[in-house]
Amino acid sequence: MAIKSAMHHNGIRVVTMDYPPVNALPVAGWFGIGAAMDEASKDPNTRAVILRAEGRGFNAGVDIKEMQSTDDFNAILGANRGCYAAFKSIYECAVPVIAAVHGFCLGGGVGLVGNSDTIIASDTAYFGVPEVDRGALGAATHLARLVPAHMLRTLYFTSRNISAQRLAELGSVAEIVSPDKLDETAFAYAGEIASKDPRVMRAAKEALNCIDPIDVNKSYRFEQGFTFELNLGGVADELRDDFVATGA
């Protein structure tokens, strides 16, 4: 189980999540993504990053079983800080980040892709933020970058999923391909970006971040405050225990 980072041809770095069975990341996994993205930013030879995953799906969010195996608040604090570090590092990565999504992309997974620059998805992919079912709040900041305002509220309040096809219609997903073509297509986009002058691309990434209408880092941090309140009130523990009891 690991976050793996490897440099490929033409300055394309690939960061891979590999936490069987469903890529529900423990605290260390979230910090691992942050470290990999920070490494990419500091490496002048990196021109583009592909964020991908092995296994059944892209990401199932936080490892709730890890969280429920502790008796204090260290796990929720670690998850809060780890997710914040991961999402922030993707958004602030000095080069464009392409998310290659297959299967499910849930909870914290939406935080990862919502802060990415380009999303490529397989035709099996779907996205959702089931936080309210787990007694938490978060990733609404990132879901808001994928869907219009009223759809955001509907998806968030109902915990419904949305397909990659629908996100493509909304303009959030750049391209949908069959699962066997996902990596190939992500490399094609990364290669197109990597072929350009890296000095210009790094300046372009910084410029686009600076003109964003929402400060995504502060917005997400604000959401996390409500998550911690729900934990202090015991609501989150109750709902997470119910989820763990299902054996999912």
C-alpha positions in Angstrom: 0.0 0.0 0.0 1.6 3.3 -1.1 1.6 6.5 -2.9 4.0 6.0 -5.7 5.7 8.8 -7.8 7.7 8.0 -10.9 9.2 10.2 -13.6 8.4 9.1 -17.2 9.4 10.5 -20.6 9.3 14.2 -21.5 9.1 15.4 -17.9 5.8 13.7 -17.2 5.6 12.6 -13.6 3.0 9.9 -12.6 1.6 9.8 -9.0 -0.3 6.6 -8.3 -2.6 5.7 -5.4 -2.5 2.0 -4.5 -4.4 1.2 -1.3 -6.4 -1.9 -1.8 -9.2 -2.7 -1.9 -10.9 0.6 -2.6 -8.2 3.3 -2.2 -9.8 4.7 1.0 -6.7 6.5 2.1 -5.3 6.4 5.7 -3.8 9.6 7.1 -0.4 8.7 5.8 -1.8 8.3 2.3 -3.1 11.8 2.2 0.2 13.2 3.4 1.9 11.0 0.8 0.0 12.7 -2.0 1.0 16.1 -0.6 4.7 15.1 -0.5 4.6 13.7 -4.1 3.0 16.9 -5.4 5.5 19.1 -3.5 8.3 17.0 -5.0 6.9 17.6 -8.5 6.7 21.3 -7.9 10.3 21.6 -6.7 11.7 19.5 -9.6 12.5 21.7 -12.6 12.4 18.7 -14.8 8.7 18.0 -14.1 6.5 19.5 -16.7 3.2 17.8 -16.0 1.7 15.4 -13.4 -0.8 12.6 -13.9 -2.7 11.5 -10.7 -4.1 8.0 -11.1 -4.9 4.9 -9.1 -4.7 1.2 -9.2 -7.5 -1.2 -8.3 -11.3 -1.1 -8.4 -11.7 2.7 -8.3 -9.9 6.0 -8.2 -10.5 6.9 -4.6 -13.1 6.1 -1.8 -12.2 9.0 0.4 -10.9 8.7 4.0 -10.2 5.3 5.6 -13.1 5.4 8.1 -12.1 2.1 9.6 -8.7 3.6 10.6 -10.5 6.5 12.1 -12.9 4.4 14.1 -10.1 2.2 15.5 -8.8 5.1 17.6 -10.3 6.4 20.9 -9.3 10.1 20.7 -9.3 12.8 18.1 -5.9 12.1 16.6 -7.4 10.3 13.6 -9.9 13.0 12.7 -7.2 15.6 13.2 -4.8 13.6 11.0 -7.4 13.1 8.3 -8.3 16.8 8.3 -4.7 17.9 8.0 -3.8 15.2 5.6 -6.7 16.0 3.2 -6.0 19.7 3.4 -2.3 19.0 2.6 -3.2 16.8 -0.4 -5.8 19.1 -1.9 -3.6 22.2 -1.4 -0.6 20.5 -2.9 -2.5 19.6 -6.1 -3.9 23.1 -6.4 -0.6 24.8 -5.8 1.5 22.3 -7.8 3.7 24.4 -10.0 2.8 22.4 -13.1 -0.6 21.3 -14.4 -2.1 18.2 -12.8 -4.2 15.7 -14.8 -6.5 13.4 -12.9 -7.1 10.1 -14.6 -10.3 8.7 -13.0 -11.8 5.2 -13.2 -14.6 3.7 -11.2 -15.6 5.5 -8.1 -14.4 8.9 -7.0 -15.9 9.7 -3.7 -15.5 12.1 -0.8 -11.9 13.1 -0.6 -11.5 11.8 -4.1 -13.6 14.7 -5.3 -11.2 17.0 -3.4 -8.3 15.5 -5.4 -10.0 15.9 -8.9 -11.7 19.2 -8.0 -8.3 20.8 -7.4 -6.7 19.2 -10.5 -6.4 21.1 -13.7 -7.7 18.6 -16.2 -9.9 15.5 -15.6 -9.9 12.5 -17.9 -12.4 9.8 -16.9 -13.2 6.3 -18.0 -16.8 5.6 -19.0 -17.2 3.6 -15.8 -16.4 6.6 -13.6 -18.8 8.3 -11.2 -18.3 11.0 -8.6 -20.0 11.7 -5.2 -19.6 13.4 -1.8 -21.4 11.2 0.8 -20.0 13.2 3.7 -23.4 14.0 5.3 -24.0 10.2 5.6 -20.8 9.9 7.5 -21.4 12.8 9.9 -18.8 15.1 8.2 -18.7 18.0 5.9 -16.0 18.7 3.3 -15.2 18.7 -0.5 -18.2 20.9 -1.3 -15.5 23.5 -2.2 -14.2 21.0 -4.8 -17.5 19.7 -6.0 -18.5 23.3 -6.6 -15.7 23.4 -9.2 -17.3 20.6 -11.1 -21.1 21.4 -11.1 -23.4 24.4 -11.0 -24.6 25.8 -7.7 -28.0 24.2 -7.4 -26.7 20.8 -8.6 -24.0 21.1 -6.0 -26.6 21.5 -3.2 -28.7 18.6 -4.5 -25.8 16.2 -4.8 -24.5 17.3 -1.4 -27.7 17.0 0.5 -28.8 13.7 -1.0 -25.3 12.1 -1.3 -26.2 11.1 -4.8 -23.5 10.3 -7.4 -23.0 12.0 -10.8 -21.6 10.2 -13.8 -18.5 11.1 -15.8 -20.8 11.5 -18.8 -22.8 14.2 -17.0 -19.7 16.0 -15.9 -18.5 16.0 -19.5 -21.7 17.6 -20.6 -21.2 20.3 -18.0 -17.6 20.8 -19.2 -15.8 19.6 -16.1 -14.4 16.3 -17.6 -12.3 16.9 -20.6 -12.7 13.5 -22.2 -14.3 10.1 -21.5 -12.6 7.0 -22.8 -12.8 3.2 -22.2 -10.9 2.0 -19.1 -8.2 0.5 -21.2 -7.5 3.8 -22.9 -7.4 5.9 -19.7 -3.7 6.0 -19.1 -2.9 6.4 -22.7 -5.2 9.4 -23.0 -3.9 11.0 -19.8 -0.4 10.7 -21.2 -1.5 12.3 -24.4 -2.8 15.4 -22.6 0.3 15.5 -20.4 2.5 15.2 -23.4 0.8 18.1 -25.1 1.3 20.2 -21.9 4.9 19.0 -21.5 5.8 20.0 -25.1 5.3 23.7 -24.2 7.9 26.0 -22.6 8.0 25.0 -19.0 8.7 28.6 -17.9 5.4 29.7 -19.5 3.4 26.8 -18.2 4.5 27.4 -14.6 3.7 31.0 -14.9 0.3 30.1 -16.4 -0.5 27.8 -13.6 0.3 30.5 -11.0 -1.7 33.1 -13.0 -4.8 31.0 -13.3 -4.7 30.2 -9.5 -4.4 33.9 -8.8 -7.5 34.8 -10.8 -9.7 32.1 -9.3 -12.8 33.7 -7.7 -12.7 31.4 -4.6 -9.7 30.8 -2.4 -10.1 27.0 -2.4 -7.7 26.5 0.5 -9.5 28.8 2.9 -12.9 27.6 1.7 -12.1 23.9 2.4 -10.5 24.8 5.8 -13.8 26.5 6.7 -15.7 23.4 5.9 -13.4 21.3 8.1 -14.3 23.4 11.1 -17.9 22.1 10.9 -16.6 18.5 10.5 -14.7 18.9 13.8 -17.7 20.3 15.5 -19.7 17.3 14.5 -16.9 15.1 15.9 -16.9 16.9 19.2 -20.7 16.5 19.4 -20.5 12.8 18.9 -22.6 12.8 15.8 -19.8 11.8 13.4 -18.8 8.8 15.6 -22.3 7.5 15.6 -22.7 7.6 11.8 -19.2 6.3 11.1 -19.8 3.4 13.5 -23.0 2.6 11.6 -21.0 2.6 8.3 -18.3 0.3 9.7 -20.9 -2.1 11.0 -22.2 -2.6 7.4 -18.9 -4.2 6.5 -18.7 -2.0 3.3 
